[in-house]
Amino acid sequence: MDDSRASADADAEKAVDERIASLVQKMRKEAVPERLLELARELQKALDERKR
């Protein structure tokens, strides 16, 4: 891979990382209904149990 291709790939990856960070920041500002939190906890518990 030449330097210009590597640089372009790094720039693209950085852009994606920045977009993800922006979306996560926006999500953290949103209010989450309690029922959704309960379901997320149940899902996490089920996933944890499956790993055992």
N, C-alpha and C positions, 0 to 999 in steps of 0.2 A: 504494500500500500504506500503510495507516495505521500509526501508531507501535506499537500493541499487537500487530499482526500481525508487524511487523519484529522486535519484541522476542521474540515467541514463536518465530519462525524462528531467531533468534540463539541462544535458549536450547536449542532442539532441536539445532542444529548443535553447540553446545558439549557437550551430553550425548553426542552421537555421537562427537565427538573424544575425550572422556574415556573412553568405552567402548573405543574403538580403542586408546588409549594403555594402558589396563589390560590388554587382551588381548595386546598386543605385549610388555608387561612380563612377563606370565605365560609367553608363548612363549619369551622369552629365558632364562627360568629352567629350561626343560625340556631334558633331555639329547637330543641329536640323534644318531641312529645314523650311523656313518661312511658307510654305503652311501647313505643319503639325502642326505648332503652331497655325495658324488660325483655323484649324479644331478642335483642342483641345479646343480653346477658345469658339468656337461655341457649341461644345458638352457640355462644362461646363455651358454655359448660358442656354441651353435647359434643362439640369438636374436641374439647380437652379429654372427655371420657373416651372418645373413639381412638385417641392416640395411645391410650393405655393398653 
